[in-house]
Amino acid sequence: MLKLEAFTDDYFPEVVVDREKEKLALKDYLLKVLEGRKNAFYIYGIPGIGKTTITKYVLNQFEDANENSEILYVNCEISTPNLTMKEIHDIICGETSAKLPSNYYLRRILNRKIKEKDFTLVIALDHFDRMSRVIDLLWKLYHISLKIPRFGLILISTSELNLRFIGKRLYSRLNPILYEFKPYNAMQLYEILKARLKEVYDRKIAEKSALRTLANYVASRSGNVREMFQLFLDALDFAQTNGMKVLISKVIVQVTNRK
C-alpha cells in the first residue's frame, strides 16, 4: 500500500478513533431492526466528519455478529437505482441475474419466499440525494421492507434539509430517525492523525506538538478530517520538494500559517 493512500476517502483505517456516541446510536438502530422495527435511519453532517467510516465500521461488526444478515453499502455518487436493485435481487433471490429493468427485480424479490424468519437485510445509501431517480428507488425499498422480517435502511447525506425533497408521503412511510454527526473537535482530530501516521509509518514523522497545531487549526475552521489530511499532505510535499528531512514539524506550522 502506498502511504499516501492512507489519507484518501477510499482507505479504511485499522483503528476507528472515538465517535462512541455515534457508534452507539447506529448500534441501537440495528438492534431495533432485529426487533422488527422498519424505520429508516438518516445520518447527516458536513463532509469529512466520519459518517461513512463509522457507518461501515458498525455495519461490519453487525454482519459479523449476526449470521443470517446481509449488508449492502451503496455509494450513490457512482451507482444507479437499477444497479442497486440488481444487487438486492441477487442477495435475496440467491442468484446472479443479467442486467434487467428494476421493476423486474422488484417483482422477483416480492415473489420470493423468505424461508428464514430471522433473515436481516440492511441497506446503506451513502450520498443518497446525489443518485438520479433515487425517490423511485426509495419507494421500491419501502415495498421490499414490507416483505422482509428484518429490514434496515440507512441514508447518509450532508444536511438535514436534503431529506425533505422526497415528499411527505414517502417520508411518512420511511418514518426516519434523524441523527446529526457533529464536526470533529481538536482532540479527536489529533488522535485520528496520530493513529493514521502510526498505521502507515514505521518511524516518527512529526512532533506531537506539530500534530496538535494542525488539529487545533482544522478544528477552528471546519472540524473536517479531509481538510486536515490535505494540509498534512501539503506539508509533506513542501518538505520533500525543498529537500528537507521527513520530519516535517516546522513545515506543518508553516503550511497552517499560510492558509
Accessible surface in RSA format (square Angstrom, percent):
REM  Atomic radii and reference values for relative SASA: ProtOr
REM  Chains: A
REM  Algorithm: Lee & Richards
REM  Probe-radius: 1.40
REM  Slices: 20
REM RES _ NUM      All-atoms   Total-Side   Main-Chain    Non-polar    All polar
REM                ABS   REL    ABS   REL    ABS   REL    ABS   REL    ABS   REL
RES MET A   1   140.72  72.9  57.54  38.1  83.19 198.1  60.29  51.3  80.43 106.6
RES LEU A   2   128.77  71.7 125.97  90.1   2.80   7.0 127.89  89.8   0.88   2.4
RES LYS A   3    88.24  43.0  83.43  51.2   4.81  11.4  32.36  29.1  55.88  59.5
RES LEU A   4   100.70  56.1 100.09  71.6   0.62   1.6 100.09  70.3   0.61   1.6
RES GLU A   5    81.94  47.0  81.28  61.5   0.66   1.6  31.03  60.0  50.91  41.6
RES ALA A   6     0.00   0.0   0.00   0.0   0.00   0.0   0.00   0.0   0.00   0.0
RES PHE A   7    12.87   6.4   0.00   0.0  12.87  33.5   0.03   0.0  12.84  36.8
RES THR A   8    66.57  47.4  53.19  53.9  13.38  31.9  56.35  75.7  10.23  15.5
RES ASP A   9   103.86  72.8  69.64  69.3  34.22  80.9  35.99  84.7  67.87  67.7
RES ASP A  10   142.13  99.6 109.10 108.6  33.03  78.1  36.00  84.7 106.12 105.8
RES TYR A  11    41.70  19.5  25.78  14.7  15.92  41.4  26.29  19.8  15.41  19.0
RES PHE A  12    81.49  40.8  63.77  39.5  17.72  46.1  63.94  38.8  17.56  50.2
RES PRO A  13     8.66   6.3   4.81   4.4   3.84  14.0   4.81   4.0   3.84  23.9
RES GLU A  14   139.18  79.9 100.79  76.2  38.40  91.4  43.51  84.2  95.67  78.1
RES VAL A  15    82.77  54.5  75.23  68.1   7.54  18.2  78.36  68.1   4.41  12.0
RES VAL A  16    19.31  12.7   3.90   3.5  15.42  37.1   5.48   4.8  13.83  37.5
RES VAL A  17    26.36  17.3  17.41  15.8   8.95  21.6  20.60  17.9   5.75  15.6
RES ASP A  18    61.75  43.3  48.09  47.9  13.66  32.3  12.32  29.0  49.43  49.3
RES ARG A  19     6.85   2.9   5.45   2.8   1.40   3.3   1.54   2.1   5.31   3.2
RES GLU A  20   105.74  60.7 101.28  76.6   4.46  10.6  56.93 110.1  48.81  39.9
RES LYS A  21   158.68  77.4 152.09  93.3   6.59  15.7  97.08  87.4  61.59  65.6
RES GLU A  22    15.81   9.1  15.41  11.7   0.40   1.0   0.00   0.0  15.81  12.9
RES LYS A  23    14.35   7.0  14.35   8.8   0.00   0.0   5.02   4.5   9.33   9.9
RES LEU A  24   106.12  59.1 105.02  75.1   1.11   2.8 105.86  74.3   0.26   0.7
RES ALA A  25    19.50  17.9  10.26  15.8   9.24  21.0  16.96  23.9   2.54   6.7
RES LEU A  26     0.58   0.3   0.58   0.4   0.00   0.0   0.58   0.4   0.00   0.0
RES LYS A  27    83.38  40.7  81.29  49.9   2.10   5.0  41.60  37.4  41.78  44.5
RES ASP A  28    58.06  40.7  56.28  56.0   1.79   4.2  14.05  33.1  44.01  43.9
RES TYR A  29     5.71   2.7   3.66   2.1   2.05   5.3   5.19   3.9   0.52   0.6
RES LEU A  30     3.13   1.7   3.13   2.2   0.00   0.0   3.13   2.2   0.00   0.0
RES LEU A  31   101.77  56.7 100.94  72.2   0.83   2.1 100.94  70.9   0.83   2.2
RES LYS A  32    68.27  33.3  68.27  41.9   0.00   0.0  34.31  30.9  33.95  36.2
RES VAL A  33     0.33   0.2   0.33   0.3   0.00   0.0   0.33   0.3   0.00   0.0
RES LEU A  34    38.40  21.4  30.17  21.6   8.22  20.7  30.19  21.2   8.21  22.1
RES GLU A  35   134.53  77.2  94.65  71.6  39.88  95.0  45.76  88.5  88.77  72.5
RES GLY A  36    31.97  39.4   0.00   N/A  31.97  39.4  16.39  45.0  15.58  34.9
RES ARG A  37   112.13  47.1 107.46  54.8   4.67  11.1  44.61  61.0  67.53  40.9
RES LYS A  38    72.40  35.3  54.16  33.2  18.24  43.4  39.72  35.8  32.68  34.8
RES ASN A  39    21.60  14.9  17.95  17.3   3.65   8.8   2.84   6.8  18.75  18.1
RES ALA A  40     1.11   1.0   0.79   1.2   0.32   0.7   1.10   1.6   0.01   0.0
RES PHE A  41     5.52   2.8   5.52   3.4   0.00   0.0   5.52   3.3   0.00   0.0
RES TYR A  42     0.00   0.0   0.00   0.0   0.00   0.0   0.00   0.0   0.00   0.0
RES ILE A  43     0.00   0.0   0.00   0.0   0.00   0.0   0.00   0.0   0.00   0.0
RES TYR A  44    30.03  14.0  30.03  17.1   0.00   0.0  11.62   8.7  18.41  22.7
RES GLY A  45     5.07   6.3   0.00   N/A   5.07   6.3   5.07  13.9   0.00   0.0
RES ILE A  46    71.00  40.4  69.03  51.4   1.97   4.8  69.57  50.1   1.44   3.9
RES PRO A  47    55.65  40.6  54.32  49.5   1.33   4.8  55.65  45.9   0.00   0.0
RES GLY A  48     5.19   6.4   0.00   N/A   5.19   6.4   3.59   9.8   1.60   3.6
RES ILE A  49     0.55   0.3   0.11   0.1   0.44   1.1   0.11   0.1   0.44   1.2
RES GLY A  50    11.17  13.8   0.00   N/A  11.17  13.8   7.18  19.7   3.99   8.9
RES LYS A  51    16.67   8.1  14.73   9.0   1.94   4.6   7.11   6.4   9.56  10.2
RES THR A  52    36.78  26.2  34.63  35.1   2.15   5.1  27.42  36.8   9.36  14.1
RES THR A  53    40.91  29.1  39.98  40.5   0.93   2.2  11.48  15.4  29.43  44.5
RES ILE A  54     1.70   1.0   1.70   1.3   0.00   0.0   1.70   1.2   0.00   0.0
RES THR A  55     0.00   0.0   0.00   0.0   0.00   0.0   0.00   0.0   0.00   0.0
RES LYS A  56    66.36  32.4  64.97  39.9   1.39   3.3  22.40  20.2  43.96  46.8
RES TYR A  57    59.69  27.9  59.22  33.7   0.47   1.2  28.91  21.7  30.77  37.9
RES VAL A  58     1.65   1.1   1.37   1.2   0.28   0.7   1.37   1.2   0.28   0.8
RES LEU A  59     2.63   1.5   2.45   1.8   0.18   0.4   2.63   1.8   0.00   0.0
RES ASN A  60    74.57  51.4  73.05  70.6   1.52   3.7  21.21  51.0  53.36  51.6
RES GLN A  61    74.59  41.7  68.49  50.1   6.10  14.5  34.48  73.4  40.12  30.4
RES PHE A  62    17.21   8.6  11.01   6.8   6.20  16.1  16.87  10.2   0.34   1.0
RES GLU A  63    63.80  36.6  56.73  42.9   7.07  16.8  15.82  30.6  47.99  39.2
RES ASP A  64   127.18  89.1  91.74  91.3  35.44  83.8  32.59  76.7  94.59  94.3
RES ALA A  65    84.05  77.3  45.01  69.5  39.03  88.8  55.57  78.3  28.48  75.4
RES ASN A  66    36.24  25.0  31.65  30.6   4.59  11.1  10.23  24.6  26.01  25.1
RES GLU A  67   178.10 102.3 141.23 106.8  36.88  87.8  63.26 122.4 114.85  93.8
RES ASN A  68    47.72  32.9  39.66  38.3   8.06  19.4  18.63  44.8  29.09  28.1
RES SER A  69     7.69   6.5   0.30   0.4   7.40  17.0   0.30   0.6   7.40  10.4
RES GLU A  70    67.67  38.9  67.67  51.2   0.00   0.0   4.24   8.2  63.43  51.8
RES ILE A  71    31.62  18.0  11.25   8.4  20.37  49.1  11.25   8.1  20.37  55.3
RES LEU A  72    13.99   7.8  13.44   9.6   0.55   1.4  13.99   9.8   0.00   0.0
RES TYR A  73    65.54  30.6  44.91  25.5  20.63  53.7  38.97  29.3  26.57  32.8
RES VAL A  74     4.64   3.1   1.49   1.3   3.15   7.6   4.64   4.0   0.00   0.0
RES ASN A  75    44.11  30.4  39.17  37.9   4.94  11.9   7.42  17.9  36.69  35.5
RES CYS A  76     1.84   1.4   0.00   0.0   1.84   4.3   0.00   0.0   1.84   2.0
RES GLU A  77    84.15  48.3  51.74  39.1  32.42  77.2  16.26  31.5  67.89  55.4
RES ILE A  78   144.18  82.0 109.40  81.5  34.78  83.8 118.26  85.2  25.92  70.3
RES SER A  79    17.04  14.4   7.54  10.1   9.50  21.9   7.48  15.9   9.56  13.4
RES THR A  80    65.97  46.9  65.52  66.4   0.45   1.1  60.43  81.2   5.54   8.4
RES PRO A  81     5.06   3.7   5.06   4.6   0.00   0.0   5.06   4.2   0.00   0.0
RES ASN A  82    26.86  18.5  26.60  25.7   0.26   0.6  17.96  43.2   8.90   8.6
RES LEU A  83    80.94  45.1  79.21  56.7   1.74   4.4  80.94  56.8   0.00   0.0
RES THR A  84     0.00   0.0   0.00   0.0   0.00   0.0   0.00   0.0   0.00   0.0
RES MET A  85     0.02   0.0   0.02   0.0   0.00   0.0   0.02   0.0   0.00   0.0
RES LYS A  86    36.98  18.0  36.98  22.7   0.00   0.0  21.01  18.9  15.98  17.0
RES GLU A  87    61.94  35.6  58.85  44.5   3.09   7.4  23.48  45.4  38.46  31.4
RES ILE A  88     0.00   0.0   0.00   0.0   0.00   0.0   0.00   0.0   0.00   0.0
RES HIS A  89     0.00   0.0   0.00   0.0   0.00   0.0   0.00   0.0   0.00   0.0
RES ASP A  90    32.39  22.7  23.59  23.5   8.80  20.8  15.89  37.4  16.50  16.5
RES ILE A  91    48.78  27.8  25.59  19.1  23.19  55.9  32.23  23.2  16.56  44.9
RES ILE A  92    15.67   8.9   0.08   0.1  15.60  37.6   1.81   1.3  13.86  37.6
RES CYS A  93     1.97   1.5   0.24   0.3   1.73   4.1   0.02   0.1   1.95   2.1
RES GLY A  94    65.03  80.2   0.00   N/A  65.03  80.2  32.37  88.8  32.67  73.2
RES GLU A  95    72.23  41.5  60.97  46.1  11.26  26.8  33.24  64.3  38.99  31.8
RES THR A  96   117.90  83.9  86.92  88.1  30.98  73.8  53.79  72.3  64.11  96.9
RES SER A  97    18.81  15.9   6.76   9.0  12.04  27.7  14.91  31.8   3.90   5.5
RES ALA A  98    72.77  66.9  54.14  83.5  18.63  42.4  65.02  91.6   7.75  20.5
RES LYS A  99   166.44  81.2 141.08  86.6  25.36  60.4  83.07  74.8  83.37  88.8
RES LEU A 100    64.14  35.7  59.97  42.9   4.17  10.5  64.14  45.0   0.00   0.0
RES PRO A 101    93.28  68.0  83.71  76.3   9.58  34.8  92.60  76.5   0.69   4.3
RES SER A 102    20.00  16.9  17.22  23.0   2.78   6.4   0.66   1.4  19.33  27.1
RES ASN A 103    82.89  57.2  81.79  79.0   1.10   2.6  13.55  32.6  69.34  67.0
RES TYR A 104    64.16  30.0  63.75  36.3   0.41   1.1  42.66  32.1  21.50  26.5
RES TYR A 105     0.00   0.0   0.00   0.0   0.00   0.0   0.00   0.0   0.00   0.0
RES LEU A 106    25.81  14.4  25.81  18.5   0.00   0.0  25.81  18.1   0.00   0.0
RES ARG A 107   137.45  57.7 135.19  68.9   2.26   5.4  63.95  87.4  73.50  44.5
RES ARG A 108    70.89  29.8  68.47  34.9   2.42   5.8  27.86  38.1  43.03  26.1
RES ILE A 109     0.04   0.0   0.04   0.0   0.00   0.0   0.04   0.0   0.00   0.0
RES LEU A 110    69.04  38.4  53.63  38.4  15.41  38.7  53.63  37.7  15.41  41.5
RES ASN A 111   124.59  85.9  92.65  89.5  31.94  76.9  28.60  68.8  95.99  92.8
RES ARG A 112    95.65  40.2  91.21  46.5   4.44  10.6  17.90  24.5  77.75  47.1
RES LYS A 113   163.98  80.0 148.73  91.3  15.25  36.3  94.80  85.3  69.18  73.7
RES ILE A 114    35.56  20.2  13.06   9.7  22.49  54.2  14.52  10.5  21.04  57.1
RES LYS A 115   169.00  82.4 142.01  87.1  26.99  64.3  89.10  80.2  79.90  85.1
RES GLU A 116    88.36  50.7  82.26  62.2   6.10  14.5  34.59  66.9  53.77  43.9
RES LYS A 117   183.04  89.3 169.76 104.2  13.29  31.6 114.09 102.7  68.95  73.4
RES ASP A 118    68.27  47.8  65.21  64.9   3.05   7.2  21.81  51.3  46.46  46.3
RES PHE A 119    18.71   9.4  18.71  11.6   0.00   0.0  18.71  11.3   0.00   0.0
RES THR A 120     1.77   1.3   1.77   1.8   0.00   0.0   0.03   0.0   1.73   2.6
RES LEU A 121     0.00   0.0   0.00   0.0   0.00   0.0   0.00   0.0   0.00   0.0
RES VAL A 122     0.00   0.0   0.00   0.0   0.00   0.0   0.00   0.0   0.00   0.0
RES ILE A 123     0.00   0.0   0.00   0.0   0.00   0.0   0.00   0.0   0.00   0.0
RES ALA A 124     0.00   0.0   0.00   0.0   0.00   0.0   0.00   0.0   0.00   0.0
RES LEU A 125     0.00   0.0   0.00   0.0   0.00   0.0   0.00   0.0   0.00   0.0
RES ASP A 126     1.44   1.0   1.44   1.4   0.00   0.0   0.00   0.0   1.44   1.4
RES HIS A 127    33.20  18.1  32.40  22.5   0.80   2.1  18.36  18.9  14.84  17.3
RES PHE A 128     0.00   0.0   0.00   0.0   0.00   0.0   0.00   0.0   0.00   0.0
RES ASP A 129    44.38  31.1  20.63  20.5  23.76  56.2   5.28  12.4  39.10  39.0
RES ARG A 130   126.75  53.2  95.17  48.5  31.58  75.2  40.93  55.9  85.82  52.0
RES MET A 131     8.48   4.4   0.46   0.3   8.03  19.1   2.24   1.9   6.24   8.3
RES SER A 132    77.83  65.8  60.93  81.3  16.90  38.9  50.77 108.1  27.06  37.9
RES ARG A 133   153.00  64.2 130.91  66.7  22.09  52.6  71.83  98.2  81.17  49.2
RES VAL A 134     4.47   2.9   3.32   3.0   1.16   2.8   3.32   2.9   1.16   3.1
RES ILE A 135    60.25  34.3  60.05  44.7   0.21   0.5  60.05  43.2   0.21   0.6
RES ASP A 136    63.48  44.5  57.73  57.5   5.75  13.6  23.15  54.5  40.33  40.2
RES LEU A 137     0.00   0.0   0.00   0.0   0.00   0.0   0.00   0.0   0.00   0.0
RES LEU A 138     0.00   0.0   0.00   0.0   0.00   0.0   0.00   0.0   0.00   0.0
RES TRP A 139    53.51  21.5  53.51  25.9   0.00   0.0  39.10  20.8  14.41  23.4
RES LYS A 140    13.83   6.7  13.80   8.5   0.03   0.1   5.09   4.6   8.73   9.3
RES LEU A 141     0.12   0.1   0.00   0.0   0.12   0.3   0.12   0.1   0.00   0.0
RES TYR A 142    39.71  18.5  38.16  21.7   1.55   4.0  17.53  13.2  22.18  27.3
RES HIS A 143    76.80  42.0  74.22  51.6   2.58   6.6  45.18  46.6  31.62  36.8
RES ILE A 144     0.00   0.0   0.00   0.0   0.00   0.0   0.00   0.0   0.00   0.0
RES SER A 145     6.85   5.8   6.85   9.1   0.00   0.0   3.12   6.7   3.73   5.2
RES LEU A 146   112.21  62.5  81.64  58.4  30.57  76.8  83.63  58.7  28.58  76.9
RES LYS A 147    60.50  29.5  36.00  22.1  24.51  58.3  22.77  20.5  37.74  40.2
RES ILE A 148     0.79   0.4   0.14   0.1   0.65   1.6   0.43   0.3   0.35   1.0
RES PRO A 149    51.03  37.2  32.18  29.3  18.86  68.5  44.70  36.9   6.33  39.4
RES ARG A 150    68.99  29.0  68.99  35.2   0.00   0.0   2.97   4.1  66.02  40.0
RES PHE A 151     5.17   2.6   4.85   3.0   0.32   0.8   4.85   2.9   0.32   0.9
RES GLY A 152     0.12   0.1   0.00   N/A   0.12   0.1   0.12   0.3   0.00   0.0
RES LEU A 153     5.22   2.9   4.73   3.4   0.49   1.2   4.73   3.3   0.49   1.3
RES ILE A 154     0.00   0.0   0.00   0.0   0.00   0.0   0.00   0.0   0.00   0.0
RES LEU A 155     0.05   0.0   0.05   0.0   0.00   0.0   0.05   0.0   0.00   0.0
RES ILE A 156     1.35   0.8   1.35   1.0   0.00   0.0   1.35   1.0   0.00   0.0
RES SER A 157     2.56   2.2   0.82   1.1   1.74   4.0   1.74   3.7   0.82   1.2
RES THR A 158    40.97  29.1  30.64  31.1  10.33  24.6  14.40  19.3  26.57  40.2
RES SER A 159    35.50  30.0  32.04  42.8   3.46   8.0  24.59  52.4  10.91  15.3
RES GLU A 160    71.07  40.8  67.65  51.2   3.43   8.2   9.82  19.0  61.25  50.0
RES LEU A 161   107.30  59.8  99.48  71.2   7.83  19.7  99.53  69.9   7.77  20.9
RES ASN A 162    40.68  28.1  35.29  34.1   5.39  13.0   7.99  19.2  32.69  31.6
RES LEU A 163     2.01   1.1   2.01   1.4   0.00   0.0   2.01   1.4   0.00   0.0
RES ARG A 164   162.62  68.3 144.72  73.8  17.90  42.6  57.90  79.1 104.72  63.5
RES PHE A 165    96.75  48.4  67.71  41.9  29.04  75.6  80.35  48.7  16.40  46.9
RES ILE A 166     9.35   5.3   0.24   0.2   9.11  22.0   0.42   0.3   8.93  24.2
RES GLY A 167    32.37  39.9   0.00   N/A  32.37  39.9  32.33  88.7   0.04   0.1
RES LYS A 168   189.24  92.3 177.46 108.9  11.78  28.0 122.52 110.3  66.72  71.1
RES ARG A 169   156.39  65.7 146.89  74.9   9.50  22.6  62.89  86.0  93.50  56.7
RES LEU A 170     1.69   0.9   0.81   0.6   0.88   2.2   0.81   0.6   0.88   2.4
RES TYR A 171    78.48  36.6  78.48  44.7   0.00   0.0  58.11  43.7  20.37  25.1
RES SER A 172    68.35  57.8  45.30  60.5  23.05  53.1  47.16 100.4  21.19  29.7
RES ARG A 173    95.17  40.0  77.21  39.4  17.95  42.7  16.16  22.1  79.01  47.9
RES LEU A 174     8.87   4.9   7.56   5.4   1.31   3.3   8.75   6.1   0.12   0.3
RES ASN A 175    85.91  59.2  85.09  82.2   0.82   2.0  12.02  28.9  73.88  71.4
RES PRO A 176    15.50  11.3   0.38   0.3  15.12  55.0   0.38   0.3  15.12  94.0
RES ILE A 177    57.24  32.6  52.96  39.5   4.28  10.3  57.24  41.2   0.00   0.0
RES LEU A 178    63.54  35.4  36.94  26.4  26.61  66.9  37.03  26.0  26.52  71.4
RES TYR A 179    51.18  23.9  48.79  27.8   2.40   6.2  41.66  31.3   9.52  11.7
RES GLU A 180    68.37  39.3  55.20  41.8  13.18  31.4   7.57  14.6  60.80  49.6
RES PHE A 181     1.76   0.9   0.62   0.4   1.14   3.0   0.62   0.4   1.14   3.3
RES LYS A 182   120.16  58.6 120.16  73.7   0.00   0.0  81.22  73.1  38.93  41.5
RES PRO A 183    63.44  46.2  51.73  47.2  11.72  42.6  51.73  42.7  11.72  72.8
RES TYR A 184    14.50   6.8  10.17   5.8   4.33  11.3   0.00   0.0  14.50  17.9
RES ASN A 185    82.74  57.1  77.39  74.8   5.35  12.9  39.44  94.9  43.30  41.8
RES ALA A 186    28.17  25.9  25.08  38.7   3.09   7.0  25.35  35.7   2.82   7.5
RES MET A 187   119.62  61.9 114.68  75.9   4.94  11.8 111.23  94.6   8.39  11.1
RES GLN A 188    24.14  13.5  22.85  16.7   1.29   3.1   3.91   8.3  20.23  15.3
RES LEU A 189     0.00   0.0   0.00   0.0   0.00   0.0   0.00   0.0   0.00   0.0
RES TYR A 190     7.99   3.7   7.99   4.5   0.00   0.0   7.16   5.4   0.83   1.0
RES GLU A 191    54.89  31.5  54.23  41.0   0.67   1.6  18.71  36.2  36.18  29.5
RES ILE A 192    13.74   7.8  12.84   9.6   0.90   2.2  12.99   9.4   0.75   2.0
RES LEU A 193     0.00   0.0   0.00   0.0   0.00   0.0   0.00   0.0   0.00   0.0
RES LYS A 194    74.09  36.1  72.34  44.4   1.75   4.2  40.15  36.1  33.94  36.2
RES ALA A 195    20.13  18.5  14.08  21.7   6.05  13.8  19.01  26.8   1.12   3.0
RES ARG A 196    22.50   9.4  22.44  11.4   0.06   0.1   0.01   0.0  22.50  13.6
RES LEU A 197    13.13   7.3  11.77   8.4   1.36   3.4  12.04   8.5   1.09   2.9
RES LYS A 198   174.98  85.4 153.29  94.1  21.69  51.6 102.83  92.6  72.15  76.9
RES GLU A 199    39.44  22.6   6.02   4.6  33.42  79.6  11.29  21.8  28.16  23.0
RES VAL A 200    14.98   9.9   0.36   0.3  14.62  35.2   5.48   4.8   9.50  25.8
RES TYR A 201    21.60  10.1  10.19   5.8  11.42  29.7   8.55   6.4  13.05  16.1
RES ASP A 202   135.17  94.7  92.01  91.6  43.16 102.1  53.18 125.1  81.99  81.8
RES ARG A 203   128.66  54.0 109.74  55.9  18.91  45.0  68.94  94.2  59.71  36.2
RES LYS A 204   127.54  62.2 101.99  62.6  25.56  60.8  75.74  68.2  51.80  55.2
RES ILE A 205     4.47   2.5   2.30   1.7   2.17   5.2   2.51   1.8   1.97   5.3
RES ALA A 206     4.82   4.4   0.00   0.0   4.82  11.0   0.00   0.0   4.82  12.8
RES GLU A 207    71.37  41.0  71.37  54.0   0.00   0.0  26.05  50.4  45.32  37.0
RES LYS A 208   119.50  58.3 117.48  72.1   2.01   4.8  63.21  56.9  56.29  60.0
RES SER A 209    75.65  63.9  68.78  91.8   6.87  15.8  49.94 106.3  25.71  36.0
RES ALA A 210     3.56   3.3   1.78   2.7   1.78   4.0   3.56   5.0   0.00   0.0
RES LEU A 211     6.97   3.9   6.97   5.0   0.00   0.0   6.97   4.9   0.00   0.0
RES ARG A 212   108.79  45.7 108.13  55.1   0.66   1.6  41.34  56.5  67.46  40.9
RES THR A 213    51.75  36.8  46.02  46.7   5.73  13.7  27.98  37.6  23.77  35.9
RES LEU A 214     1.23   0.7   1.23   0.9   0.00   0.0   1.23   0.9   0.00   0.0
RES ALA A 215     0.31   0.3   0.31   0.5   0.00   0.0   0.31   0.4   0.00   0.0
RES ASN A 216    82.54  56.9  76.65  74.1   5.89  14.2  25.55  61.5  56.99  55.1
RES TYR A 217    44.53  20.8  38.65  22.0   5.88  15.3  43.26  32.5   1.27   1.6
RES VAL A 218     0.00   0.0   0.00   0.0   0.00   0.0   0.00   0.0   0.00   0.0
RES ALA A 219    33.93  31.2  11.19  17.3  22.74  51.7  11.94  16.8  21.99  58.2
RES SER A 220    93.22  78.8  49.32  65.8  43.90 101.1  50.61 107.8  42.61  59.7
RES ARG A 221   134.75  56.6  96.41  49.1  38.34  91.3  29.06  39.7 105.70  64.1
RES SER A 222    36.39  30.8  22.94  30.6  13.45  31.0  33.67  71.7   2.73   3.8
RES GLY A 223     0.71   0.9   0.00   N/A   0.71   0.9   0.63   1.7   0.09   0.2
RES ASN A 224    26.66  18.4  26.66  25.8   0.00   0.0   0.26   0.6  26.39  25.5
RES VAL A 225    20.53  13.5  20.53  18.6   0.00   0.0  20.53  17.8   0.00   0.0
RES ARG A 226    98.32  41.3  91.43  46.6   6.89  16.4  39.10  53.4  59.22  35.9
RES GLU A 227    35.60  20.4  28.52  21.6   7.08  16.9  29.59  57.2   6.01   4.9
RES MET A 228     0.00   0.0   0.00   0.0   0.00   0.0   0.00   0.0   0.00   0.0
RES PHE A 229    13.19   6.6  13.19   8.2   0.00   0.0  13.19   8.0   0.00   0.0
RES GLN A 230    98.12  54.9  96.71  70.7   1.41   3.4  41.18  87.6  56.95  43.2
RES LEU A 231     8.31   4.6   7.11   5.1   1.20   3.0   7.11   5.0   1.20   3.2
RES PHE A 232     0.00   0.0   0.00   0.0   0.00   0.0   0.00   0.0   0.00   0.0
RES LEU A 233    35.11  19.6  31.88  22.8   3.24   8.1  32.25  22.7   2.86   7.7
RES ASP A 234    37.76  26.5  32.02  31.9   5.74  13.6  10.34  24.3  27.42  27.3
RES ALA A 235     0.35   0.3   0.35   0.5   0.00   0.0   0.35   0.5   0.00   0.0
RES LEU A 236     7.98   4.4   7.98   5.7   0.00   0.0   7.98   5.6   0.00   0.0
RES ASP A 237    88.90  62.3  87.37  87.0   1.53   3.6  19.96  47.0  68.94  68.8
RES PHE A 238    69.92  35.0  66.35  41.1   3.57   9.3  69.82  42.3   0.10   0.3
RES ALA A 239     0.21   0.2   0.21   0.3   0.00   0.0   0.21   0.3   0.00   0.0
RES GLN A 240   107.16  59.9  86.12  62.9  21.04  50.1  31.37  66.8  75.79  57.5
RES THR A 241   105.63  75.1  71.12  72.1  34.51  82.2  68.59  92.1  37.04  56.0
RES ASN A 242    84.91  58.6  54.54  52.7  30.37  73.1  18.19  43.8  66.72  64.5
RES GLY A 243    70.24  86.6   0.00   N/A  70.24  86.6  36.21  99.4  34.04  76.2
RES MET A 244    84.86  43.9  63.38  41.9  21.48  51.2  61.38  52.2  23.48  31.1
RES LYS A 245   173.69  84.7 161.93  99.4  11.75  28.0 112.16 101.0  61.53  65.5
RES VAL A 246    49.14  32.3  45.32  41.0   3.82   9.2  46.25  40.2   2.89   7.8
RES LEU A 247    89.63  49.9  76.15  54.5  13.48  33.9  76.15  53.5  13.48  36.3
RES ILE A 248     0.27   0.2   0.00   0.0   0.27   0.6   0.27   0.2   0.00   0.0
RES SER A 249    20.26  17.1  18.39  24.5   1.87   4.3  18.42  39.2   1.84   2.6
RES LYS A 250   162.51  79.3 156.56  96.1   5.95  14.2 101.97  91.8  60.54  64.5
RES VAL A 251     0.41   0.3   0.41   0.4   0.00   0.0   0.41   0.4   0.00   0.0
RES ILE A 252     0.79   0.5   0.44   0.3   0.35   0.9   0.77   0.6   0.02   0.1
RES VAL A 253    57.33  37.7  57.33  51.9   0.00   0.0  57.33  49.8   0.00   0.0
RES GLN A 254    80.74  45.1  77.60  56.7   3.13   7.5  33.22  70.7  47.52  36.0
RES VAL A 255     0.85   0.6   0.85   0.8   0.00   0.0   0.85   0.7   0.00   0.0
RES THR A 256     7.38   5.3   4.33   4.4   3.06   7.3   2.60   3.5   4.79   7.2
RES ASN A 257   115.36  79.6  83.64  80.8  31.72  76.4  27.99  67.4  87.37  84.5
RES ARG A 258   141.26  59.3 103.78  52.9  37.49  89.3  69.61  95.1  71.65  43.4
RES LYS A 259   115.95  56.6  63.97  39.3  51.98 123.8  49.88  44.9  66.07  70.4
END  Absolute sums over single chains surface
CHAIN  1 A    13348.2      11034.4       2313.8       7140.5       6207.7
END  Absolute sums over all chains
TOTAL         13348.2      11034.4       2313.8       7140.5       6207.7
